[in-house]
Structure formats: structure tokens, C-alpha cells
Amino acid sequence: MSHFSNIKTKIRNLSSLKAALNDMGIEWKDSSAPIRGYQGQTRDAEVVVEQDNNYDFGFSWNGNEYELVADLQYWEQPLTVDGFLRKVTQRYAYHTVMEETTKQGFEISEQQKNQDGSIRLVLQRWSA
């Protein structure tokens, strides 16, 4: 029998999560529709990603962080679950850093994507 699994993350900022999914080209919906699972089971989530096989996944707030909620038996994405979470986490971190540094008056002076997939940012802030 299949069921929903909750996978912990370090994701706490919803706008950065949504921006990360957008970067990856993933279409998502706000919590207007529940995550659909095995035998009609559903779960509420703040972000829902519908899959063509009618088994969705999403991100649900547990009071501390957004967990990935999915019926892993029906995962139908080009990346594995671990690969997907690594990519989402990287893009999430990028957007979180950009949001926080912009609030503090920093601007990007240099951005470089390395061969290993990491991103190098050089930020600057002018003071008067």
C-alpha cells in the first residue's frame, strides 16, 4: 500500500521556495488544491505540484519548515527525489541570500556558475 511521506528540509521562506521552483521550470499551485495520492487520499500543502499520473507532491509547513510531501512510489519527475531536493535547496538558498542581502543594501557585482554546479556570488555595498 502506498502512502504520503514527509521529507524534512531546511526551507523556511515561502517566497524563496516558489522562486526556486520557478527557476526549475516547475509549475506549482498555491494551496487552492490538495495533494492527490493513492486511493483518493489527499493532504493539504502550501505549494502543490501536479503530476501527469494524478499523484501530486508539494511542500507543507510543519510549524518549523516546509517539508516535501509526496507518495514516493508515484514520483514522476526527471530527477530523483534527492536530486530534486538538492536542486530546489540550491535555488532556494540563492533566492534567500539575494533577498536578505538586498534588504541590507548589497548588490551583485559578480556571479559565476562553477563546473560543479555551485554558484559564486560577489556582493558589494557602497556606503556614504
C-alpha positions as CSV (number, residue, x, y, z in Angstrom):
1,M,0.0,0.0,0.0
2,S,1.2,3.4,-0.9
3,H,1.1,6.5,1.4
4,F,2.4,10.0,1.8
5,S,5.9,10.6,3.0
6,N,7.1,13.8,4.7
7,I,10.8,14.7,4.0
8,K,12.3,17.3,6.2
9,T,14.1,20.3,4.6
10,K,15.7,23.5,5.8
11,I,13.2,25.6,3.7
12,R,11.5,28.3,5.8
13,N,10.9,31.1,3.3
14,L,7.9,30.5,1.1
15,S,8.7,33.2,-1.5
16,S,12.2,31.8,-2.0
17,L,10.8,28.3,-2.3
18,K,8.3,29.5,-5.0
19,A,11.1,31.4,-6.8
20,A,13.3,28.2,-6.7
21,L,10.5,26.1,-8.3
22,N,10.0,28.8,-11.0
23,D,13.8,28.7,-11.8
24,M,13.5,25.0,-12.3
25,G,10.5,25.4,-14.7
26,I,8.2,23.6,-12.3
27,E,4.6,24.7,-12.5
28,W,3.0,24.9,-9.0
29,K,-0.2,26.0,-7.4
30,D,-0.9,27.7,-4.1
31,S,-2.8,25.7,-1.5
32,S,-6.0,26.0,-3.6
33,A,-6.0,22.3,-4.3
34,P,-4.8,19.4,-2.0
35,I,-2.1,17.0,-2.9
36,R,-3.7,13.9,-4.5
37,G,-2.4,10.5,-3.5
38,Y,-3.1,6.8,-3.5
39,Q,-6.7,5.6,-3.5
40,G,-8.0,9.2,-3.3
41,Q,-6.0,10.2,-0.2
42,T,-5.3,13.9,0.0
43,R,-3.0,16.2,2.0
44,D,-3.1,19.9,2.4
45,A,0.0,21.9,1.4
46,E,1.1,25.5,0.8
47,V,2.6,24.6,-2.6
48,V,1.2,21.8,-4.8
49,V,2.9,20.3,-7.9
50,E,0.5,18.3,-10.1
51,Q,2.0,15.3,-11.9
52,D,0.5,13.8,-15.1
53,N,-0.1,10.5,-13.2
54,N,-2.6,12.2,-10.8
55,Y,-0.3,11.7,-7.8
56,D,0.9,15.1,-6.7
57,F,3.6,16.3,-4.4
58,G,4.1,19.6,-2.6
59,F,5.5,21.5,0.3
60,S,3.7,21.7,3.6
61,W,4.5,23.8,6.7
62,N,5.1,21.7,9.8
63,G,5.4,24.7,12.1
64,N,9.2,24.9,11.7
65,E,9.9,24.3,8.0
66,Y,8.4,23.3,4.7
67,E,8.5,19.5,4.2
68,L,8.3,17.8,0.9
69,V,5.1,15.7,0.9
70,A,4.8,13.0,-1.7
71,D,3.8,9.5,-2.4
72,L,7.3,8.4,-3.3
73,Q,6.1,5.3,-5.2
74,Y,4.5,7.5,-7.7
75,W,7.3,10.1,-8.1
76,E,7.3,11.1,-11.7
77,Q,10.0,13.8,-12.1
78,P,13.2,13.8,-14.3
79,L,15.3,14.0,-11.1
80,T,15.3,11.5,-8.2
81,V,13.7,12.9,-5.0
82,D,17.2,13.5,-3.6
83,G,18.4,15.2,-6.8
84,F,15.2,17.3,-6.9
85,L,15.7,18.4,-3.3
86,R,19.3,19.3,-3.9
87,K,18.4,21.5,-6.9
88,V,15.5,23.1,-5.0
89,T,17.6,23.8,-2.0
90,Q,20.4,25.4,-4.1
91,R,18.0,27.7,-5.9
92,Y,16.2,28.4,-2.6
93,A,19.5,29.4,-0.9
94,Y,20.3,31.6,-3.9
95,H,17.0,33.5,-3.6
96,T,17.2,33.7,0.2
97,V,20.7,35.2,0.0
98,M,19.6,37.6,-2.7
99,E,16.5,38.7,-0.7
100,E,18.4,39.2,2.6
101,T,21.5,40.9,1.1
102,T,19.2,43.3,-0.9
103,K,17.5,44.3,2.4
104,Q,20.9,45.1,3.7
105,G,21.8,47.3,0.7
106,F,24.1,44.9,-1.1
107,E,24.2,44.4,-4.9
108,I,25.7,41.6,-7.0
109,S,28.9,42.7,-8.6
110,E,29.8,39.3,-9.9
111,Q,28.0,35.9,-10.4
112,Q,29.7,32.8,-11.6
113,K,28.3,29.3,-12.1
114,N,31.0,26.7,-11.5
115,Q,31.5,23.4,-13.3
116,D,30.4,21.5,-10.2
117,G,27.1,23.4,-10.2
118,S,27.8,25.7,-7.4
119,I,27.3,29.4,-7.7
120,R,29.9,32.0,-6.6
121,L,28.5,35.5,-5.8
122,V,30.4,38.6,-5.1
123,L,28.3,41.3,-3.4
124,Q,29.1,44.9,-2.8
125,R,27.6,47.7,-0.8
126,W,28.5,51.4,-1.1
127,S,28.5,53.5,2.0
128,A,28.4,57.2,2.1
